[in-house]
């Protein structure tokens, strides 16, 4: 029972962190603040967190979406930071 509760808490935290970092990344990019790469880093954190959630919850469609976003975000970071 305790393990299930901690798993649920961890998922809840991952979901909210994923949501917050995704929203923050969108705001940074939409505001055109000149720090687009930071927005992509936040998007990457969001997509990795949501990928983990979708894996644990066995949500294949969400996992495919977030895996695709992860690749796109890595490309965005590469393009904007040149690393």
Secondary structure, 3 states (H helix, E strand, C coil): CHHHHHHHHHHHHHHHHHHHHHHHHHHHHHCCCCCHHHHHHHHHHHHHHHHHHHHHCCCHHHHHHHHHHHHHHHHHHHHHHCC
